[in-house]
Amino acid sequence: MIRDKSARKPVKETPKKAASAKASFGRERALIKRGVWPIAGCDEAGRGPLAGPVVAAAVILDPDRIPRGIDDSKRLTAEERERLFDKICATAQVSVAVASRSRIDRDNILRASLWALKRAVVALPDAPRHVFVDGRDRLDTACDCEAVIGGDGIVLSIAAASIIAKVTRDRLMCALAQDCPGYGFEQHKGYAVPEHLDALDRLGPTIHHRSFFAPVAAARAKHMPWTVEPVRDLFAVTEMDAQVEASIEIDASAGL
């Protein structure tokens, strides 16, 4: 009798994807047990867009009144962020700092973001004894500062700050949309989506666009070429350079 050998083989189950863990208050509680308090989390919104400011927020959550549902702002809907924004502001210490477009153009986007994050921490009503910041870069604060990569999805205080920063910046971009119709700031919040790139190409940049971001620079060159400074060819030899080199050669030969 021929038996079906496949019947003896164990069935391989398809592994289920683990649900993404939510941010927790675990790191804060560990510090509180050691007597460290207040503890702040800080995050920014708006590094990537072509227009608008960078908004940074710092939050000190009340351990006894933490609103339910706080998580990385990117995991939440706009409605959830708005609801949690109000609850966080009602129960926690909150501060916000804004790095303008002009500061971004002057300092670059990273330095402007770190400047705003530090300003948000300094503006808190109570000076924190420990700060958690999202990303790779620690802040130059008076207290201990711990940088946590992906911190907005890990540390609850950072997640709360990400919500405050995101909602605040979204509201600012909706206000800018009233002054600059046609760009769709109220929809894409300044990010480089096709609709925004098309508007840039048709209308040119506004005063709210970041000058040194490539799509903005290209639109400026198209619509306002007189504002673009020509770039000197560092390898080109001008007539003056040739004369200077010739005089140096003559002086050198005269000394021999």
Secondary structure, 3 states (H helix, E strand, C coil): CCCCHHHHCCCCCCCCCCCCCCCECHHHHHHHHCCCCCEEEEEEECCCCCECCEEEEEEECCCCCCCCCCCCHHHCCHHHHHHHHHHHHHHCEEEEEEECHHHHHHHCHHHHHHHHHHHHHHCCCCCCCEEEEECCCCCCCCCEEEEECCHHHCEHHHHHHHHHHHHHHHHHHHHHHHHCCCCCHHHHCCCCCHHHHHHHHHHCCCCCECCCCHHHHHHHHHHCHHHCCCCCCCCCCCHHHHHHHHHHHHHHHHCC
